[in-house]
Amino acid sequence: MSLLLRRCLTALVEAFVAFGSHWVHIPGPPPDFSDPAPGHPERLCPWLPPTEQERAIWDDVGG
């Protein structure tokens, strides 16, 4: 394959990749829902260890 043809095809592929990156959304990793978010009403005192009832609620919600 000639050098000119190879460069043209490489530029064409790179142009398609650049064009496609504007139209295709690649989602990030899913959020971690293992514990309530900071400031959530179920967790008003983050400096205290969780109670048994809080753990039971989290386990029930988590599946």
Number of C-alpha atoms within 10 A of each C-alpha: 5 6 8 9 10 11 11 11 12 12 12 12 12 12 12 11 11 11 11 11 11 8 8 8 8 7 6 6 6 6 6 8 10 10 14 13 11 11 10 11 9 15 17 10 12 11 7 8 9 12 10 9 9 15 12 11 12 16 12 9 10 10 5
